[in-house]
Amino acid sequence: MDALDARGELRDYRFLHSARAELLRKLGRNGDARAAYRRALELTMQEAER
């Protein structure tokens, strides 16, 4: 997922960031997960999905 993000093609795709956040959380990388969740939220336009 980091490679996909680095390529930039999916940089504004909220599901990339939310999936990445979930994996980071499971790895115990909570700070990185928090940042990825924040980015996913920034990209989510519909209030019900937030």
C-alpha positions as CSV (number, residue, x, y, z in Angstrom):
1,M,0.0,0.0,0.0
2,D,2.9,2.3,0.7
3,A,4.1,1.7,-2.9
4,L,0.7,2.5,-4.3
5,D,0.5,5.7,-2.3
6,A,4.0,6.7,-3.3
7,R,3.1,6.3,-7.0
8,G,0.4,9.0,-6.5
9,E,-2.3,7.4,-8.6
10,L,-4.5,6.6,-5.6
11,R,-3.3,9.4,-3.3
12,D,-6.9,10.8,-3.1
13,Y,-8.6,7.5,-2.9
14,R,-10.0,7.3,0.7
15,F,-10.3,3.5,0.7
16,L,-6.5,3.2,0.2
17,H,-5.9,5.2,3.3
18,S,-8.5,3.5,5.4
19,A,-7.3,0.0,4.5
20,R,-3.7,1.1,5.2
21,A,-4.8,2.5,8.5
22,E,-6.4,-0.8,9.5
23,L,-3.3,-2.7,8.6
24,L,-1.0,-0.3,10.5
25,R,-3.3,-0.5,13.5
26,K,-3.1,-4.3,13.5
27,L,0.7,-4.0,13.4
28,G,0.7,-1.8,16.5
29,R,1.8,1.3,14.5
30,N,-0.8,3.5,16.1
31,G,0.6,6.9,15.2
32,D,0.9,5.9,11.6
33,A,-2.6,4.4,11.7
34,R,-4.0,7.6,13.2
35,A,-2.5,9.7,10.4
36,A,-3.9,7.4,7.7
37,Y,-7.3,7.4,9.3
38,R,-7.2,11.2,9.4
39,R,-6.3,11.3,5.7
40,A,-9.2,9.0,4.9
41,L,-11.5,11.2,6.8
42,E,-10.3,14.3,5.0
43,L,-11.1,12.6,1.7
44,T,-14.6,11.5,2.8
45,M,-17.2,14.0,1.6
46,Q,-20.4,12.3,2.8
47,E,-21.1,13.0,6.5
48,A,-22.8,9.6,7.0
49,E,-19.6,7.8,6.0
50,R,-17.5,9.8,8.4
